[in-house]
Amino acid sequence: MAYNFLMFKNVEIYSKSNCLYCDKAKNYFTQNNVDYVEHNAEISEVFDILMTRNPYARTMPQIFINDELIGGYTDLEDWLQTKKD
């Protein structure tokens, strides 16, 4: 699979501890040398910000790329399929 990793200019991951899919998302970006900002959703102020950005979030992680809501890890996989070169 070939991706244009320049599309990952601003990656944000809202995550929590002991979250397998959070770890998978972070590992994906790390393995592909994509910088990301991790927000700890276990902090109430951070969780409140997440809820303003995505009021329907019920699972972690919640991934935003270039301020676009991607969703969780499986949503990221689906999104990547649409971005293949």
C-alpha positions in Angstrom: 0.0 0.0 0.0 1.4 3.4 -1.0 0.2 6.5 0.7 1.1 10.1 0.3 2.1 10.8 3.9 2.3 14.5 3.2 -1.5 14.4 3.7 -0.8 13.9 7.5 0.1 17.5 8.3 -1.8 17.8 11.6 -2.7 14.5 13.3 -4.4 14.5 16.7 -5.3 11.4 18.7 -7.6 11.5 21.7 -6.8 8.4 23.7 -6.9 6.8 27.1 -4.8 4.3 29.0 -5.2 0.6 28.5 -6.7 1.1 25.0 -5.6 -1.4 22.4 -7.0 0.5 19.5 -5.4 3.7 20.8 -2.0 1.9 20.8 -2.6 0.6 17.3 -3.3 4.1 16.0 -0.3 5.5 17.7 1.9 2.6 16.4 0.6 3.1 12.9 1.7 6.8 12.8 5.0 6.1 14.6 5.9 3.3 12.2 5.2 5.6 9.3 7.1 8.5 10.7 4.0 10.7 11.0 4.1 13.1 13.9 1.0 13.3 16.0 -0.3 15.1 19.1 -1.8 12.8 21.7 -4.6 14.2 24.0 -5.3 12.2 27.2 -9.2 12.0 27.2 -9.0 10.8 30.8 -8.4 14.5 31.8 -11.9 16.0 32.1 -10.9 19.3 30.4 -9.5 17.4 27.4 -12.6 15.1 27.3 -14.8 18.2 27.3 -12.9 19.6 24.3 -13.3 16.3 22.5 -17.0 16.4 23.2 -17.2 19.8 21.5 -15.3 18.5 18.5 -17.2 15.2 18.3 -20.3 15.0 20.5 -21.0 11.5 19.3 -17.7 10.0 20.4 -18.3 6.9 22.5 -15.1 5.0 22.0 -11.4 5.7 21.9 -9.3 6.6 20.1 -10.8 9.6 18.3 -8.5 10.6 15.4 -8.5 14.0 13.6 -6.3 14.6 10.6 -6.0 18.2 9.4 -9.0 19.0 11.7 -11.2 16.4 9.9 -12.8 13.8 12.2 -11.7 10.4 11.0 -13.1 8.5 14.0 -11.6 5.4 15.6 -8.9 3.0 14.5 -11.1 1.0 12.2 -12.4 4.3 10.7 -8.7 5.2 10.1 -8.2 1.9 8.2 -11.2 2.7 6.1 -10.1 6.3 5.5 -6.7 5.1 4.4 -8.2 2.8 1.8 -9.8 5.8 0.2 -6.4 7.6 0.1 -4.3 5.0 -1.7 -2.2 6.3 -4.5 
